[in-house]
């Protein structure tokens, strides 16, 4: 294979650099049933076992490179580990090292603010709360305030942290910081981000929307649950 950015050698070299730079993503708890392999011989053996496992569908999934497969400042880093499973068999695992995000449930008086936003991944409209990516090194509280101002023109914001969730831990390390925000007013929707409208609903109507599937965003639903458990809505 040519020595390009996607070559097996470059993927593995970038991976070794990442392991040094971000060791927290490669921790080995004493009771972990899945061990990450670093020895070259063990990595080769894991690739061989995985290739044999994929043999019936090898044309559909022939790639068994180990290392950093892709990286993007917004999406994070897609890696592939060589691993030893609990039954001592070898194989590969595809973890995504995700960027942090935040989602904010805005409350104005006794009503909850929702945005109607178009999501490219699903190619559909959704009811959600304001939110966005937390830039590396930025305080999530600062991001939350910026997102409220940018997406709905919120003023007079008072934040209350509702904790952190991992929306898809089987695949990604991504975490989302949840907030409830009391706002005094809101302005126009951020059209550039695909937000069509801003609406307010009662807490009872909000729960109906979750129950009927009008709200399907996992972080929004987590925000609602955390706020309810704290008797905030």
C-alpha positions in Angstrom: 0.0 0.0 0.0 1.3 3.5 -0.8 2.5 5.6 2.1 -0.5 7.9 2.2 -2.5 9.1 5.1 -4.8 6.1 5.1 -2.0 3.5 4.8 -1.7 0.8 7.4 1.7 2.2 8.5 0.4 5.8 8.9 -2.7 4.7 10.7 -0.6 2.8 13.3 1.9 5.6 13.6 -0.8 8.1 14.3 -2.3 5.7 16.8 0.9 5.3 18.8 1.1 9.2 18.9 -2.5 9.4 20.1 -1.8 6.8 22.9 1.0 9.0 24.2 -1.0 12.2 23.9 -4.3 11.0 25.2 -3.6 8.1 27.5 -7.0 8.5 29.3 -8.7 6.9 26.3 -6.5 3.8 26.6 -6.8 3.0 30.3 -6.6 -0.6 31.4 -8.7 -1.0 34.6 -7.7 -4.0 36.6 -11.1 -5.6 36.1 -11.4 -4.8 32.3 -12.5 -7.9 30.3 -11.1 -6.3 27.1 -7.3 -5.7 26.9 -5.8 -3.3 24.3 -2.8 -4.9 22.6 0.4 -2.9 21.9 2.9 -5.6 21.0 3.5 -5.8 17.2 3.2 -9.6 17.2 -0.1 -9.6 19.1 -1.5 -6.9 16.9 -0.7 -8.9 13.8 -2.2 -12.0 15.4 -5.4 -10.0 16.2 -5.6 -8.8 12.6 -5.2 -12.4 11.4 -8.0 -13.7 13.6 -10.3 -10.9 12.6 -9.6 -11.5 8.9 -10.4 -15.2 9.4 -13.6 -14.2 11.3 -14.6 -12.0 8.4 -13.7 -14.5 5.7 -17.4 -15.2 4.6 -17.9 -11.5 4.1 -14.4 -10.4 3.4 -15.3 -8.6 0.2 -17.8 -6.4 2.1 -15.4 -5.7 5.0 -11.8 -6.4 4.1 -10.2 -3.6 6.1 -8.5 -4.8 9.3 -6.0 -1.9 9.7 -5.2 -1.0 13.3 -4.8 2.7 14.3 -6.3 6.0 13.6 -8.7 5.5 10.7 -10.1 9.1 10.5 -10.0 12.3 12.4 -12.1 15.4 12.2 -12.2 18.5 14.4 -16.0 18.3 14.8 -16.6 14.6 14.7 -13.6 13.4 16.7 -11.3 10.5 16.0 -12.3 7.0 14.7 -9.8 4.4 15.9 -9.4 0.7 15.7 -7.8 -1.3 18.6 -6.3 -4.7 18.5 -7.8 -6.4 21.6 -7.9 -9.6 23.6 -11.4 -10.5 24.7 -12.5 -12.1 28.0 -12.4 -15.5 26.4 -8.8 -14.9 25.3 -9.7 -14.7 21.7 -8.1 -11.9 19.7 -9.8 -9.4 17.4 -10.5 -5.7 16.8 -12.6 -3.0 18.3 -13.6 0.3 16.8 -13.9 3.0 19.4 -14.8 6.6 18.5 -13.0 9.3 20.6 -15.6 11.9 20.6 -15.7 15.6 21.3 -17.7 16.9 24.3 -20.9 18.7 23.7 -23.6 20.5 25.7 -27.4 20.6 25.6 -29.5 23.2 27.4 -33.1 23.0 28.5 -34.3 26.6 28.5 -37.0 27.6 30.9 -38.9 30.9 30.6 -41.4 31.5 33.4 -43.3 28.2 33.7 -42.7 27.1 30.1 -40.0 25.2 28.3 -38.3 26.5 25.1 -37.8 24.1 22.1 -36.3 24.6 18.7 -37.5 23.1 15.4 -34.2 22.1 13.7 -33.3 20.2 10.5 -30.9 17.4 11.1 -28.8 16.4 8.1 -27.9 12.9 9.4 -31.6 11.9 9.6 -32.7 14.2 6.8 -35.6 15.2 8.9 -36.9 17.9 11.2 -36.7 17.5 15.0 -37.7 19.1 18.2 -34.7 19.7 20.4 -33.0 22.0 22.8 -30.1 24.4 22.0 -26.7 22.9 22.2 -23.4 22.3 20.5 -19.8 21.2 20.5 -17.6 22.2 23.4 -14.3 23.3 21.9 -11.1 21.7 23.4 -10.1 23.7 26.5 -13.4 25.6 26.7 -15.5 25.6 29.9 -18.8 23.8 29.0 -20.7 26.6 31.0 -19.2 29.1 28.6 -20.2 27.0 25.6 -23.7 26.6 26.9 -24.2 30.4 27.3 -22.8 31.0 23.7 -25.2 28.4 22.2 -28.2 29.9 23.9 -27.3 33.3 22.6 -26.5 32.1 19.1 -29.3 29.7 18.6 -32.3 31.4 20.2 -31.0 34.9 21.2 -31.5 34.2 24.9 -30.9 36.9 27.4 -30.7 37.0 31.2 -29.4 33.4 31.3 -29.0 31.6 34.6 -27.4 28.1 34.3 -27.9 25.0 36.4 -25.8 21.9 35.6 -27.7 18.7 35.3 -24.7 16.4 35.0 -23.1 14.5 32.1 -24.3 11.6 29.9 -22.6 9.3 27.4 -25.2 8.9 24.6 -23.6 5.8 22.9 -20.9 4.3 25.2 -20.8 1.1 23.2 -19.2 3.0 20.4 -18.0 6.4 21.5 -16.4 8.2 24.4 -18.5 11.3 23.6 -20.0 13.0 26.6 -22.7 15.7 26.7 -23.0 18.2 29.5 -26.6 18.9 30.4 -28.0 22.1 31.7 -31.2 23.9 32.7 -31.2 27.6 31.9 -33.6 30.2 33.2 -33.9 32.9 30.6 -35.8 36.2 30.6 -36.4 36.4 26.8 -35.5 34.9 23.5 -35.1 36.3 20.0 -34.9 35.0 16.5 -33.8 31.4 15.5 -30.4 30.8 14.1 -31.4 30.1 10.5 -27.8 29.3 9.4 -27.9 26.2 11.7 -31.1 24.9 10.2 -33.4 26.2 13.0 -36.8 27.0 11.6 -38.6 28.2 14.7 -38.6 28.6 18.5 -41.6 27.5 20.5 -42.6 27.2 24.1 -44.6 24.4 25.7 -45.8 23.5 29.2 -44.0 20.8 31.1 -47.0 18.5 30.6 -47.0 19.0 26.9 -43.2 18.4 26.9 -43.8 15.0 28.4 -46.5 14.2 25.9 -44.1 15.0 23.1 -41.5 12.6 24.5 -44.1 9.9 25.0 -45.5 10.3 21.4 -42.1 10.3 19.8 -42.2 13.9 18.8 -38.9 14.4 20.8 -36.4 11.6 20.0 -33.1 13.3 20.7 -31.4 11.3 23.5 -29.7 14.3 25.1 -33.0 16.3 25.2 -34.8 13.4 26.8 -32.0 13.0 29.4 -32.3 16.7 30.1 -36.0 16.4 30.7 -35.5 13.4 33.0 -32.8 15.0 35.0 -34.8 18.2 35.4 -37.9 16.2 36.5 -35.9 14.3 39.1 -34.8 17.6 40.6 -38.4 19.0 40.4 -37.3 21.8 38.1 -40.0 21.3 35.5 
